[in-house]
Amino acid sequence: MLARGNVAKNNKTCFFMLYTLEIVYRFNKYFVNAGPNLVKKITVNTNSSFKNYFQGNSMVSMLLSPVCEQEIKKELENLDP
């Protein structure tokens, strides 16, 4: 048989665990829905063209030079988080 003090301690522990689980549940619910809720707010302008974003003189073509893995790694390491 449990002593009276142990029952009170167990009740506090159970309350704390339930409170903690509630916090975890609410955080999870918020962050799981954050992406889908933001997507709902995005509007798409189908009348827009990529050309609307270019201002002034722009080249008609571009040339891409080959790069090696080390160059890419170096550039990524220089990015600010």
Buried (B, 14 or more C-beta within 10 A) or exposed (E): EEEEEEEEEEEEEEEEEEEEEEEEEEEEEEEEEEEEEEEEEEEEEEEEEEEEEEEEEEEEEEEEEEEEEEEEEEEEEEEEE
